[in-house]
Amino acid sequence: MNSFELFRINLPTHPIQKALDFYEPIFETNAYKVSDGRFYFRLGNVILACYDSIADGDFYQIPPNPEHIYISTSNIQETYRKVQQQNPLALSPKIQKMPWGENSFYFIDPFGNRICFVEKGTEFLGIKK
C-alpha cells in the first residue's frame, strides 16, 4: 500500500525580502535560501516555502492563498505578540477557544495570505478525544 505525507506548502510572497522581514521574527529563525525567489522555513515535518514568483524568474505574480494555513505553536501568547508587532493586514482581536477546542488566532499577512496559529495540544485533527 502506498503512503503519503505532506512535506511542503508554498506561500506566495512579493517582494521576498518583505516576507523574510515579516516571518523570520515570528518563527525565530532565518529562512533557508533555495533560490532568489524561494526561502524555506522548516516547521516540524513540513516546509513553509515563501515563494516570490517574480524573483524566481517567472513572468507572472502568484496570488495569495485563498484559504487559511494552520500552524501550531507551543507558545501562542508569544506568537500572537510577535505577529501583532509585524503589523499584519488583519489580526484577530484576541486568542480564542474555538467550538472544536482549538486555542487560536487568525491573521492576514502583508501578501494577503490567511494564516491561523493554533496552540499545540489543542489541534483538532478530525477525531474527538
Backbone atoms as SQL, in Angstrom:
CREATE TABLE atoms (id INTEGER PRIMARY KEY, chain TEXT, resi INTEGER, resn TEXT, atom TEXT, x REAL, y REAL, z REAL);
INSERT INTO atoms VALUES
  (1, 'A', 1, 'MET', 'N', 0.840, -1.188, 0.000),
  (2, 'A', 1, 'MET', 'CA', 0.000, 0.000, 0.000),
  (3, 'A', 1, 'MET', 'C', 0.885, 1.252, 0.000),
  (4, 'A', 2, 'ASN', 'N', 0.539, 2.203, -0.811),
  (5, 'A', 2, 'ASN', 'CA', 1.263, 3.457, -0.917),
  (6, 'A', 2, 'ASN', 'C', 0.944, 4.346, 0.282),
  (7, 'A', 3, 'SER', 'N', 1.915, 5.128, 0.757),
  (8, 'A', 3, 'SER', 'CA', 1.662, 6.083, 1.835),
  (9, 'A', 3, 'SER', 'C', 1.992, 7.490, 1.343),
  (10, 'A', 4, 'PHE', 'N', 1.380, 8.473, 1.975),
  (11, 'A', 4, 'PHE', 'CA', 1.554, 9.865, 1.564),
  (12, 'A', 4, 'PHE', 'C', 1.797, 10.725, 2.795),
  (13, 'A', 5, 'GLU', 'N', 2.558, 11.796, 2.592),
  (14, 'A', 5, 'GLU', 'CA', 2.811, 12.739, 3.668),
  (15, 'A', 5, 'GLU', 'C', 3.021, 14.117, 3.063),
  (16, 'A', 6, 'LEU', 'N', 2.339, 15.109, 3.599),
  (17, 'A', 6, 'LEU', 'CA', 2.525, 16.487, 3.166),
  (18, 'A', 6, 'LEU', 'C', 3.899, 16.958, 3.638),
  (19, 'A', 7, 'PHE', 'N', 4.705, 17.533, 2.730),
  (20, 'A', 7, 'PHE', 'CA', 6.039, 17.959, 3.149),
  (21, 'A', 7, 'PHE', 'C', 6.366, 19.415, 2.824),
  (22, 'A', 8, 'ARG', 'N', 5.586, 20.089, 1.941),
  (23, 'A', 8, 'ARG', 'CA', 5.881, 21.486, 1.629),
  (24, 'A', 8, 'ARG', 'C', 4.613, 22.215, 1.211),
  (25, 'A', 9, 'ILE', 'N', 4.512, 23.464, 1.668),
  (26, 'A', 9, 'ILE', 'CA', 3.414, 24.353, 1.279),
  (27, 'A', 9, 'ILE', 'C', 4.045, 25.643, 0.772),
  (28, 'A', 10, 'ASN', 'N', 3.618, 26.102, -0.411),
  (29, 'A', 10, 'ASN', 'CA', 4.094, 27.375, -0.948),
  (30, 'A', 10, 'ASN', 'C', 3.226, 28.512, -0.435),
  (31, 'A', 11, 'LEU', 'N', 3.889, 29.542, 0.034),
  (32, 'A', 11, 'LEU', 'CA', 3.222, 30.747, 0.499),
  (33, 'A', 11, 'LEU', 'C', 3.627, 31.872, -0.453),
  (34, 'A', 12, 'PRO', 'N', 2.719, 32.297, -1.349),
  (35, 'A', 12, 'PRO', 'CA', 3.071, 33.338, -2.313),
  (36, 'A', 12, 'PRO', 'C', 3.411, 34.660, -1.611),
  (37, 'A', 13, 'THR', 'N', 4.567, 35.205, -1.934),
  (38, 'A', 13, 'THR', 'CA', 5.027, 36.462, -1.334),
  (39, 'A', 13, 'THR', 'C', 5.723, 37.300, -2.396),
  (40, 'A', 14, 'HIS', 'N', 5.605, 38.614, -2.271),
  (41, 'A', 14, 'HIS', 'CA', 6.326, 39.529, -3.160),
  (42, 'A', 14, 'HIS', 'C', 6.322, 40.915, -2.533),
  (43, 'A', 15, 'PRO', 'N', 7.469, 41.488, -2.314),
  (44, 'A', 15, 'PRO', 'CA', 8.813, 41.007, -2.597),
  (45, 'A', 15, 'PRO', 'C', 9.299, 40.035, -1.519),
  (46, 'A', 16, 'ILE', 'N', 10.240, 39.190, -1.873),
  (47, 'A', 16, 'ILE', 'CA', 10.700, 38.128, -0.987),
  (48, 'A', 16, 'ILE', 'C', 11.343, 38.679, 0.281),
  (49, 'A', 17, 'GLN', 'N', 12.082, 39.770, 0.188),
  (50, 'A', 17, 'GLN', 'CA', 12.728, 40.330, 1.385),
  (51, 'A', 17, 'GLN', 'C', 11.689, 40.764, 2.412),
  (52, 'A', 18, 'LYS', 'N', 10.576, 41.279, 1.960),
  (53, 'A', 18, 'LYS', 'CA', 9.498, 41.665, 2.880),
  (54, 'A', 18, 'LYS', 'C', 8.954, 40.431, 3.607),
  (55, 'A', 19, 'ALA', 'N', 8.898, 39.301, 2.913),
  (56, 'A', 19, 'ALA', 'CA', 8.443, 38.055, 3.544),
  (57, 'A', 19, 'ALA', 'C', 9.412, 37.621, 4.633),
  (58, 'A', 20, 'LEU', 'N', 10.695, 37.719, 4.348),
  (59, 'A', 20, 'LEU', 'CA', 11.693, 37.347, 5.353),
  (60, 'A', 20, 'LEU', 'C', 11.626, 38.283, 6.554),
  (61, 'A', 21, 'ASP', 'N', 11.491, 39.578, 6.289),
  (62, 'A', 21, 'ASP', 'CA', 11.388, 40.554, 7.374),
  (63, 'A', 21, 'ASP', 'C', 10.146, 40.298, 8.235),
  (64, 'A', 22, 'PHE', 'N', 9.081, 39.813, 7.630),
  (65, 'A', 22, 'PHE', 'CA', 7.846, 39.540, 8.358),
  (66, 'A', 22, 'PHE', 'C', 7.925, 38.232, 9.143),
  (67, 'A', 23, 'TYR', 'N', 8.352, 37.151, 8.505),
  (68, 'A', 23, 'TYR', 'CA', 8.250, 35.823, 9.112),
  (69, 'A', 23, 'TYR', 'C', 9.441, 35.411, 9.983),
  (70, 'A', 24, 'GLU', 'N', 10.660, 35.872, 9.688),
  (71, 'A', 24, 'GLU', 'CA', 11.796, 35.438, 10.499),
  (72, 'A', 24, 'GLU', 'C', 11.647, 35.797, 11.981),
  (73, 'A', 25, 'PRO', 'N', 11.190, 37.000, 12.345),
  (74, 'A', 25, 'PRO', 'CA', 10.996, 37.283, 13.776),
  (75, 'A', 25, 'PRO', 'C', 9.888, 36.427, 14.415),
  (76, 'A', 26, 'ILE', 'N', 8.883, 36.088, 13.658),
  (77, 'A', 26, 'ILE', 'CA', 7.791, 35.265, 14.196),
  (78, 'A', 26, 'ILE', 'C', 8.278, 33.847, 14.459),
  (79, 'A', 27, 'PHE', 'N', 8.978, 33.257, 13.489),
  (80, 'A', 27, 'PHE', 'CA', 9.452, 31.876, 13.622),
  (81, 'A', 27, 'PHE', 'C', 10.770, 31.768, 14.388),
  (82, 'A', 28, 'GLU', 'N', 11.365, 32.900, 14.727),
  (83, 'A', 28, 'GLU', 'CA', 12.607, 32.956, 15.499),
  (84, 'A', 28, 'GLU', 'C', 13.740, 32.177, 14.836),
  (85, 'A', 29, 'THR', 'N', 13.796, 32.256, 13.514),
  (86, 'A', 29, 'THR', 'CA', 14.855, 31.572, 12.768),
  (87, 'A', 29, 'THR', 'C', 15.022, 32.233, 11.408),
  (88, 'A', 30, 'ASN', 'N', 16.189, 32.049, 10.827),
  (89, 'A', 30, 'ASN', 'CA', 16.431, 32.520, 9.475),
  (90, 'A', 30, 'ASN', 'C', 15.938, 31.466, 8.490),
  (91, 'A', 31, 'ALA', 'N', 15.354, 31.921, 7.408),
  (92, 'A', 31, 'ALA', 'CA', 14.895, 31.013, 6.359),
  (93, 'A', 31, 'ALA', 'C', 16.101, 30.509, 5.576),
  (94, 'A', 32, 'TYR', 'N', 15.957, 29.318, 5.020),
  (95, 'A', 32, 'TYR', 'CA', 16.992, 28.714, 4.182),
  (96, 'A', 32, 'TYR', 'C', 16.759, 29.146, 2.740),
  (97, 'A', 33, 'LYS', 'N', 17.773, 29.774, 2.122),
  (98, 'A', 33, 'LYS', 'CA', 17.637, 30.243, 0.737),
  (99, 'A', 33, 'LYS', 'C', 17.795, 29.077, -0.228),
  (100, 'A', 34, 'VAL', 'N', 16.783, 28.879, -1.061),
  (101, 'A', 34, 'VAL', 'CA', 16.811, 27.847, -2.097),
  (102, 'A', 34, 'VAL', 'C', 17.153, 28.482, -3.446),
  (103, 'A', 35, 'SER', 'N', 16.573, 29.653, -3.706),
  (104, 'A', 35, 'SER', 'CA', 16.836, 30.414, -4.924),
  (105, 'A', 35, 'SER', 'C', 16.528, 31.871, -4.616),
  (106, 'A', 36, 'ASP', 'N', 16.679, 32.757, -5.608),
  (107, 'A', 36, 'ASP', 'CA', 16.415, 34.179, -5.365),
  (108, 'A', 36, 'ASP', 'C', 14.971, 34.455, -4.957),
  (109, 'A', 37, 'GLY', 'N', 14.067, 33.583, -5.325),
  (110, 'A', 37, 'GLY', 'CA', 12.665, 33.803, -5.011),
  (111, 'A', 37, 'GLY', 'C', 12.036, 32.731, -4.134),
  (112, 'A', 38, 'ARG', 'N', 12.858, 31.925, -3.483),
  (113, 'A', 38, 'ARG', 'CA', 12.314, 30.818, -2.684),
  (114, 'A', 38, 'ARG', 'C', 13.162, 30.629, -1.429),
  (115, 'A', 39, 'PHE', 'N', 12.511, 30.788, -0.284),
  (116, 'A', 39, 'PHE', 'CA', 13.147, 30.579, 1.012),
  (117, 'A', 39, 'PHE', 'C', 12.280, 29.624, 1.821),
  (118, 'A', 40, 'TYR', 'N', 12.931, 28.697, 2.556),
  (119, 'A', 40, 'TYR', 'CA', 12.219, 27.662, 3.297),
  (120, 'A', 40, 'TYR', 'C', 12.324, 27.873, 4.811),
  (121, 'A', 41, 'PHE', 'N', 11.198, 27.690, 5.477),
  (122, 'A', 41, 'PHE', 'CA', 11.148, 27.568, 6.930),
  (123, 'A', 41, 'PHE', 'C', 10.731, 26.138, 7.239),
  (124, 'A', 42, 'ARG', 'N', 11.534, 25.422, 8.008),
  (125, 'A', 42, 'ARG', 'CA', 11.156, 24.062, 8.417),
  (126, 'A', 42, 'ARG', 'C', 10.303, 24.196, 9.670),
  (127, 'A', 43, 'LEU', 'N', 9.043, 23.759, 9.560),
  (128, 'A', 43, 'LEU', 'CA', 8.103, 23.781, 10.679),
  (129, 'A', 43, 'LEU', 'C', 7.708, 22.335, 10.963),
  (130, 'A', 44, 'GLY', 'N', 8.408, 21.701, 11.869),
  (131, 'A', 44, 'GLY', 'CA', 8.186, 20.279, 12.115),
  (132, 'A', 44, 'GLY', 'C', 8.588, 19.485, 10.888),
  (133, 'A', 45, 'ASN', 'N', 7.685, 18.634, 10.407),
  (134, 'A', 45, 'ASN', 'CA', 7.967, 17.803, 9.230),
  (135, 'A', 45, 'ASN', 'C', 7.549, 18.464, 7.917),
  (136, 'A', 46, 'VAL', 'N', 7.057, 19.691, 7.983),
  (137, 'A', 46, 'VAL', 'CA', 6.575, 20.382, 6.784),
  (138, 'A', 46, 'VAL', 'C', 7.398, 21.647, 6.562),
  (139, 'A', 47, 'ILE', 'N', 7.690, 21.933, 5.309),
  (140, 'A', 47, 'ILE', 'CA', 8.403, 23.155, 4.942),
  (141, 'A', 47, 'ILE', 'C', 7.382, 24.199, 4.500),
  (142, 'A', 48, 'LEU', 'N', 7.484, 25.389, 5.081),
  (143, 'A', 48, 'LEU', 'CA', 6.714, 26.531, 4.609),
  (144, 'A', 48, 'LEU', 'C', 7.641, 27.302, 3.684),
  (145, 'A', 49, 'ALA', 'N', 7.317, 27.327, 2.396),
  (146, 'A', 49, 'ALA', 'CA', 8.163, 27.968, 1.388),
  (147, 'A', 49, 'ALA', 'C', 7.603, 29.345, 1.064),
  (148, 'A', 50, 'CYS', 'N', 8.343, 30.388, 1.426),
  (149, 'A', 50, 'CYS', 'CA', 7.993, 31.730, 0.968),
  (150, 'A', 50, 'CYS', 'C', 8.468, 31.796, -0.478),
  (151, 'A', 51, 'TYR', 'N', 7.528, 32.052, -1.376),
  (152, 'A', 51, 'TYR', 'CA', 7.806, 31.943, -2.808),
  (153, 'A', 51, 'TYR', 'C', 7.420, 33.230, -3.518),
  (154, 'A', 52, 'ASP', 'N', 8.410, 33.885, -4.091),
  (155, 'A', 52, 'ASP', 'CA', 8.219, 35.093, -4.895),
  (156, 'A', 52, 'ASP', 'C', 8.453, 34.698, -6.350),
  (157, 'A', 53, 'SER', 'N', 7.377, 34.511, -7.071),
  (158, 'A', 53, 'SER', 'CA', 7.477, 34.009, -8.451),
  (159, 'A', 53, 'SER', 'C', 8.262, 34.955, -9.356),
  (160, 'A', 54, 'ILE', 'N', 8.135, 36.255, -9.141),
  (161, 'A', 54, 'ILE', 'CA', 8.862, 37.232, -9.965),
  (162, 'A', 54, 'ILE', 'C', 10.364, 37.111, -9.703),
  (163, 'A', 55, 'ALA', 'N', 10.766, 37.093, -8.424),
  (164, 'A', 55, 'ALA', 'CA', 12.191, 36.981, -8.084),
  (165, 'A', 55, 'ALA', 'C', 12.760, 35.635, -8.511),
  (166, 'A', 56, 'ASP', 'N', 11.891, 34.629, -8.654),
  (167, 'A', 56, 'ASP', 'CA', 12.343, 33.300, -9.062),
  (168, 'A', 56, 'ASP', 'C', 12.430, 33.163, -10.579),
  (169, 'A', 57, 'GLY', 'N', 12.067, 34.239, -11.317),
  (170, 'A', 57, 'GLY', 'CA', 12.234, 34.229, -12.760),
  (171, 'A', 57, 'GLY', 'C', 10.970, 33.975, -13.557),
  (172, 'A', 58, 'ASP', 'N', 9.827, 33.783, -12.883),
  (173, 'A', 58, 'ASP', 'CA', 8.567, 33.618, -13.614),
  (174, 'A', 58, 'ASP', 'C', 8.105, 34.972, -14.144),
  (175, 'A', 59, 'PHE', 'N', 7.235, 34.962, -15.111),
  (176, 'A', 59, 'PHE', 'CA', 6.779, 36.221, -15.714),
  (177, 'A', 59, 'PHE', 'C', 5.436, 36.684, -15.152),
  (178, 'A', 60, 'TYR', 'N', 4.949, 36.049, -14.113),
  (179, 'A', 60, 'TYR', 'CA', 3.671, 36.429, -13.505),
  (180, 'A', 60, 'TYR', 'C', 3.773, 36.293, -11.989),
  (181, 'A', 61, 'GLN', 'N', 2.959, 37.074, -11.302),
  (182, 'A', 61, 'GLN', 'CA', 2.927, 37.015, -9.833),
  (183, 'A', 61, 'GLN', 'C', 1.811, 36.078, -9.385),
  (184, 'A', 62, 'ILE', 'N', 2.125, 35.177, -8.480),
  (185, 'A', 62, 'ILE', 'CA', 1.149, 34.222, -7.949),
  (186, 'A', 62, 'ILE', 'C', 0.274, 34.955, -6.933),
  (187, 'A', 63, 'PRO', 'N', -1.056, 34.789, -6.983),
  (188, 'A', 63, 'PRO', 'CA', -1.927, 35.433, -5.994),
  (189, 'A', 63, 'PRO', 'C', -1.811, 34.750, -4.628),
  (190, 'A', 64, 'PRO', 'N', -2.275, 35.408, -3.571),
  (191, 'A', 64, 'PRO', 'CA', -2.207, 34.809, -2.233),
  (192, 'A', 64, 'PRO', 'C', -3.059, 33.541, -2.152),
  (193, 'A', 65, 'ASN', 'N', -2.729, 32.704, -1.160),
  (194, 'A', 65, 'ASN', 'CA', -3.546, 31.513, -0.917),
  (195, 'A', 65, 'ASN', 'C', -4.956, 31.944, -0.519),
  (196, 'A', 66, 'PRO', 'N', -5.980, 31.324, -1.080),
  (197, 'A', 66, 'PRO', 'CA', -7.354, 31.753, -0.793),
  (198, 'A', 66, 'PRO', 'C', -7.895, 31.236, 0.544),
  (199, 'A', 67, 'GLU', 'N', -7.275, 30.210, 1.103),
  (200, 'A', 67, 'GLU', 'CA', -7.752, 29.621, 2.360),
  (201, 'A', 67, 'GLU', 'C', -6.653, 29.665, 3.416),
  (202, 'A', 68, 'HIS', 'N', -7.050, 29.464, 4.657),
  (203, 'A', 68, 'HIS', 'CA', -6.111, 29.509, 5.769),
  (204, 'A', 68, 'HIS', 'C', -5.107, 28.357, 5.740),
  (205, 'A', 69, 'ILE', 'N', -3.915, 28.661, 6.198),
  (206, 'A', 69, 'ILE', 'CA', -2.903, 27.664, 6.521),
  (207, 'A', 69, 'ILE', 'C', -2.845, 27.634, 8.039),
  (208, 'A', 70, 'TYR', 'N', -2.868, 26.444, 8.612),
  (209, 'A', 70, 'TYR', 'CA', -2.885, 26.280, 10.061),
  (210, 'A', 70, 'TYR', 'C', -1.518, 25.806, 10.539),
  (211, 'A', 71, 'ILE', 'N', -0.971, 26.525, 11.525),
  (212, 'A', 71, 'ILE', 'CA', 0.349, 26.230, 12.072),
  (213, 'A', 71, 'ILE', 'C', 0.222, 26.160, 13.583),
  (214, 'A', 72, 'SER', 'N', 0.746, 25.085, 14.183),
  (215, 'A', 72, 'SER', 'CA', 0.685, 25.006, 15.643),
  (216, 'A', 72, 'SER', 'C', 1.923, 25.655, 16.251),
  (217, 'A', 73, 'THR', 'N', 1.761, 26.143, 17.475),
  (218, 'A', 73, 'THR', 'CA', 2.826, 26.817, 18.195),
  (219, 'A', 73, 'THR', 'C', 2.770, 26.426, 19.666),
  (220, 'A', 74, 'SER', 'N', 3.944, 26.280, 20.274),
  (221, 'A', 74, 'SER', 'CA', 3.989, 25.894, 21.683),
  (222, 'A', 74, 'SER', 'C', 3.739, 27.073, 22.615),
  (223, 'A', 75, 'ASN', 'N', 3.847, 28.303, 22.121),
  (224, 'A', 75, 'ASN', 'CA', 3.608, 29.487, 22.950),
  (225, 'A', 75, 'ASN', 'C', 2.725, 30.458, 22.169),
  (226, 'A', 76, 'ILE', 'N', 1.442, 30.252, 22.267),
  (227, 'A', 76, 'ILE', 'CA', 0.516, 31.046, 21.447),
  (228, 'A', 76, 'ILE', 'C', 0.490, 32.518, 21.854),
  (229, 'A', 77, 'GLN', 'N', 0.653, 32.813, 23.144),
  (230, 'A', 77, 'GLN', 'CA', 0.641, 34.215, 23.581),
  (231, 'A', 77, 'GLN', 'C', 1.826, 34.971, 22.982),
  (232, 'A', 78, 'GLU', 'N', 3.016, 34.359, 23.046),
  (233, 'A', 78, 'GLU', 'CA', 4.210, 34.991, 22.486),
  (234, 'A', 78, 'GLU', 'C', 4.099, 35.116, 20.961),
  (235, 'A', 79, 'THR', 'N', 3.548, 34.111, 20.311),
  (236, 'A', 79, 'THR', 'CA', 3.369, 34.162, 18.858),
  (237, 'A', 79, 'THR', 'C', 2.399, 35.270, 18.482),
  (238, 'A', 80, 'TYR', 'N', 1.302, 35.405, 19.226),
  (239, 'A', 80, 'TYR', 'CA', 0.341, 36.484, 18.970),
  (240, 'A', 80, 'TYR', 'C', 1.040, 37.846, 19.082),
  (241, 'A', 81, 'ARG', 'N', 1.837, 38.007, 20.128),
  (242, 'A', 81, 'ARG', 'CA', 2.543, 39.272, 20.337),
  (243, 'A', 81, 'ARG', 'C', 3.475, 39.566, 19.166),
  (244, 'A', 82, 'LYS', 'N', 4.202, 38.552, 18.695),
  (245, 'A', 82, 'LYS', 'CA', 5.140, 38.749, 17.591),
  (246, 'A', 82, 'LYS', 'C', 4.424, 39.081, 16.289),
  (247, 'A', 83, 'VAL', 'N', 3.308, 38.399, 16.019),
  (248, 'A', 83, 'VAL', 'CA', 2.531, 38.709, 14.815),
  (249, 'A', 83, 'VAL', 'C', 2.007, 40.137, 14.894),
  (250, 'A', 84, 'GLN', 'N', 1.498, 40.520, 16.056),
  (251, 'A', 84, 'GLN', 'CA', 0.972, 41.872, 16.258),
  (252, 'A', 84, 'GLN', 'C', 2.060, 42.915, 15.971),
  (253, 'A', 85, 'GLN', 'N', 3.290, 42.665, 16.418),
  (254, 'A', 85, 'GLN', 'CA', 4.402, 43.599, 16.197),
  (255, 'A', 85, 'GLN', 'C', 4.759, 43.744, 14.719),
  (256, 'A', 86, 'GLN', 'N', 4.438, 42.731, 13.910),
  (257, 'A', 86, 'GLN', 'CA', 4.783, 42.753, 12.488),
  (258, 'A', 86, 'GLN', 'C', 3.758, 43.501, 11.641),
  (259, 'A', 87, 'ASN', 'N', 2.712, 44.005, 12.257),
  (260, 'A', 87, 'ASN', 'CA', 1.685, 44.791, 11.563),
  (261, 'A', 87, 'ASN', 'C', 1.061, 44.049, 10.379),
  (262, 'A', 88, 'PRO', 'N', 0.385, 42.928, 10.636),
  (263, 'A', 88, 'PRO', 'CA', -0.291, 42.222, 9.540),
  (264, 'A', 88, 'PRO', 'C', -1.435, 43.060, 8.986),
  (265, 'A', 89, 'LEU', 'N', -1.956, 42.676, 7.837),
  (266, 'A', 89, 'LEU', 'CA', -3.094, 43.405, 7.245),
  (267, 'A', 89, 'LEU', 'C', -4.332, 43.318, 8.135),
  (268, 'A', 90, 'ALA', 'N', -4.522, 42.167, 8.779),
  (269, 'A', 90, 'ALA', 'CA', -5.642, 41.978, 9.704),
  (270, 'A', 90, 'ALA', 'C', -5.204, 40.981, 10.765),
  (271, 'A', 91, 'LEU', 'N', -5.788, 41.088, 11.972),
  (272, 'A', 91, 'LEU', 'CA', -5.427, 40.219, 13.083),
  (273, 'A', 91, 'LEU', 'C', -6.641, 40.043, 13.986),
  (274, 'A', 92, 'SER', 'N', -6.884, 38.803, 14.411),
  (275, 'A', 92, 'SER', 'CA', -7.948, 38.560, 15.392),
  (276, 'A', 92, 'SER', 'C', -7.720, 39.477, 16.587),
  (277, 'A', 93, 'PRO', 'N', -8.806, 40.012, 17.179),
  (278, 'A', 93, 'PRO', 'CA', -8.625, 40.908, 18.324),
  (279, 'A', 93, 'PRO', 'C', -8.041, 40.218, 19.552),
  (280, 'A', 94, 'LYS', 'N', -8.123, 38.872, 19.599),
  (281, 'A', 94, 'LYS', 'CA', -7.563, 38.142, 20.739),
  (282, 'A', 94, 'LYS', 'C', -7.448, 36.662, 20.377),
  (283, 'A', 95, 'ILE', 'N', -6.748, 35.916, 21.221),
  (284, 'A', 95, 'ILE', 'CA', -6.681, 34.460, 21.095),
  (285, 'A', 95, 'ILE', 'C', -8.016, 33.920, 21.609),
  (286, 'A', 96, 'GLN', 'N', -8.598, 32.994, 20.853),
  (287, 'A', 96, 'GLN', 'CA', -9.911, 32.472, 21.230),
  (288, 'A', 96, 'GLN', 'C', -9.908, 30.954, 21.281),
  (289, 'A', 97, 'LYS', 'N', -10.763, 30.403, 22.152),
  (290, 'A', 97, 'LYS', 'CA', -11.008, 28.967, 22.150),
  (291, 'A', 97, 'LYS', 'C', -12.177, 28.719, 21.206),
  (292, 'A', 98, 'MET', 'N', -11.933, 27.925, 20.172),
  (293, 'A', 98, 'MET', 'CA', -12.950, 27.631, 19.167),
  (294, 'A', 98, 'MET', 'C', -13.882, 26.524, 19.653),
  (295, 'A', 99, 'PRO', 'N', -15.088, 26.449, 19.071),
  (296, 'A', 99, 'PRO', 'CA', -16.041, 25.409, 19.489),
  (297, 'A', 99, 'PRO', 'C', -15.484, 23.990, 19.353),
  (298, 'A', 100, 'TRP', 'N', -14.535, 23.777, 18.445),
  (299, 'A', 100, 'TRP', 'CA', -13.955, 22.448, 18.245),
  (300, 'A', 100, 'TRP', 'C', -12.750, 22.220, 19.159),
  (301, 'A', 101, 'GLY', 'N', -12.450, 23.206, 20.043),
  (302, 'A', 101, 'GLY', 'CA', -11.451, 23.026, 21.085),
  (303, 'A', 101, 'GLY', 'C', -10.110, 23.683, 20.870),
  (304, 'A', 102, 'GLU', 'N', -9.859, 24.233, 19.697),
  (305, 'A', 102, 'GLU', 'CA', -8.558, 24.853, 19.442),
  (306, 'A', 102, 'GLU', 'C', -8.464, 26.237, 20.080),
  (307, 'A', 103, 'ASN', 'N', -7.327, 26.526, 20.704),
  (308, 'A', 103, 'ASN', 'CA', -6.984, 27.887, 21.104),
  (309, 'A', 103, 'ASN', 'C', -6.198, 28.463, 19.943),
  (310, 'A', 104, 'SER', 'N', -6.708, 29.547, 19.351),
  (311, 'A', 104, 'SER', 'CA', -6.080, 30.015, 18.121),
  (312, 'A', 104, 'SER', 'C', -6.357, 31.483, 17.857),
  (313, 'A', 105, 'PHE', 'N', -5.637, 32.010, 16.864),
  (314, 'A', 105, 'PHE', 'CA', -5.920, 33.331, 16.318),
  (315, 'A', 105, 'PHE', 'C', -5.608, 33.322, 14.829),
  (316, 'A', 106, 'TYR', 'N', -6.259, 34.229, 14.120),
  (317, 'A', 106, 'TYR', 'CA', -6.135, 34.328, 12.667),
  (318, 'A', 106, 'TYR', 'C', -5.522, 35.673, 12.301),
  (319, 'A', 107, 'PHE', 'N', -4.815, 35.687, 11.168),
  (320, 'A', 107, 'PHE', 'CA', -4.322, 36.955, 10.639),
  (321, 'A', 107, 'PHE', 'C', -4.154, 36.845, 9.134),
  (322, 'A', 108, 'ILE', 'N', -3.994, 37.994, 8.502),
  (323, 'A', 108, 'ILE', 'CA', -3.683, 38.075, 7.082),
  (324, 'A', 108, 'ILE', 'C', -2.324, 38.751, 6.971),
  (325, 'A', 109, 'ASP', 'N', -1.389, 38.066, 6.317),
  (326, 'A', 109, 'ASP', 'CA', -0.032, 38.603, 6.199),
  (327, 'A', 109, 'ASP', 'C', 0.009, 39.744, 5.175),
  (328, 'A', 110, 'PRO', 'N', 1.137, 40.431, 5.034),
  (329, 'A', 110, 'PRO', 'CA', 1.219, 41.568, 4.115),
  (330, 'A', 110, 'PRO', 'C', 0.978, 41.225, 2.648),
  (331, 'A', 111, 'PHE', 'N', 0.921, 39.928, 2.324),
  (332, 'A', 111, 'PHE', 'CA', 0.759, 39.485, 0.939),
  (333, 'A', 111, 'PHE', 'C', -0.656, 38.980, 0.659),
  (334, 'A', 112, 'GLY', 'N', -1.515, 39.037, 1.688),
  (335, 'A', 112, 'GLY', 'CA', -2.899, 38.599, 1.535),
  (336, 'A', 112, 'GLY', 'C', -3.145, 37.141, 1.896),
  (337, 'A', 113, 'ASN', 'N', -2.112, 36.426, 2.371),
  (338, 'A', 113, 'ASN', 'CA', -2.284, 35.031, 2.777),
  (339, 'A', 113, 'ASN', 'C', -2.967, 34.957, 4.138),
  (340, 'A', 114, 'ARG', 'N', -3.841, 34.000, 4.286),
  (341, 'A', 114, 'ARG', 'CA', -4.576, 33.799, 5.535),
  (342, 'A', 114, 'ARG', 'C', -3.886, 32.706, 6.352),
  (343, 'A', 115, 'ILE', 'N', -3.545, 33.062, 7.590),
  (344, 'A', 115, 'ILE', 'CA', -2.801, 32.152, 8.463),
  (345, 'A', 115, 'ILE', 'C', -3.545, 32.043, 9.790),
  (346, 'A', 116, 'CYS', 'N', -3.507, 30.844, 10.375),
  (347, 'A', 116, 'CYS', 'CA', -4.051, 30.639, 11.716),
  (348, 'A', 116, 'CYS', 'C', -2.989, 29.937, 12.550),
  (349, 'A', 117, 'PHE', 'N', -2.688, 30.498, 13.713),
  (350, 'A', 117, 'PHE', 'CA', -1.818, 29.819, 14.674),
  (351, 'A', 117, 'PHE', 'C', -2.699, 29.161, 15.725),
  (352, 'A', 118, 'VAL', 'N', -2.378, 27.899, 16.022),
  (353, 'A', 118, 'VAL', 'CA', -3.134, 27.088, 16.972),
  (354, 'A', 118, 'VAL', 'C', -2.182, 26.639, 18.070),
  (355, 'A', 119, 'GLU', 'N', -2.631, 26.716, 19.309),
  (356, 'A', 119, 'GLU', 'CA', -1.815, 26.268, 20.429),
  (357, 'A', 119, 'GLU', 'C', -1.615, 24.758, 20.376),
  (358, 'A', 120, 'LYS', 'N', -0.332, 24.338, 20.461),
  (359, 'A', 120, 'LYS', 'CA', -0.021, 22.899, 20.460),
  (360, 'A', 120, 'LYS', 'C', -0.788, 22.209, 21.570),
  (361, 'A', 121, 'GLY', 'N', -1.293, 21.037, 21.236),
  (362, 'A', 121, 'GLY', 'CA', -2.066, 20.252, 22.199),
  (363, 'A', 121, 'GLY', 'C', -3.555, 20.475, 22.089),
  (364, 'A', 122, 'THR', 'N', -3.953, 21.557, 21.377),
  (365, 'A', 122, 'THR', 'CA', -5.382, 21.826, 21.194),
  (366, 'A', 122, 'THR', 'C', -5.818, 21.605, 19.749),
  (367, 'A', 123, 'GLU', 'N', -4.895, 21.159, 18.871),
  (368, 'A', 123, 'GLU', 'CA', -5.221, 20.971, 17.452),
  (369, 'A', 123, 'GLU', 'C', -6.362, 19.966, 17.297),
  (370, 'A', 124, 'PHE', 'N', -7.375, 20.338, 16.488),
  (371, 'A', 124, 'PHE', 'CA', -8.444, 19.419, 16.167),
  (372, 'A', 124, 'PHE', 'C', -8.064, 18.691, 14.890),
  (373, 'A', 125, 'LEU', 'N', -7.942, 17.374, 14.978),
  (374, 'A', 125, 'LEU', 'CA', -7.487, 16.572, 13.855),
  (375, 'A', 125, 'LEU', 'C', -8.614, 15.749, 13.221),
  (376, 'A', 126, 'GLY', 'N', -9.849, 16.137, 13.487),
  (377, 'A', 126, 'GLY', 'CA', -10.986, 15.469, 12.876),
  (378, 'A', 126, 'GLY', 'C', -11.551, 14.322, 13.703),
  (379, 'A', 127, 'ILE', 'N', -10.926, 14.026, 14.819),
  (380, 'A', 127, 'ILE', 'CA', -11.383, 12.960, 15.693),
  (381, 'A', 127, 'ILE', 'C', -11.525, 13.521, 17.095),
  (382, 'A', 128, 'LYS', 'N', -12.702, 13.406, 17.673),
  (383, 'A', 128, 'LYS', 'CA', -12.897, 13.907, 19.036),
  (384, 'A', 128, 'LYS', 'C', -12.177, 13.001, 20.010),
  (385, 'A', 129, 'LYS', 'N', -11.554, 13.638, 21.004),
  (386, 'A', 129, 'LYS', 'CA', -10.792, 12.889, 22.012),
  (387, 'A', 129, 'LYS', 'C', -11.707, 12.301, 23.061);
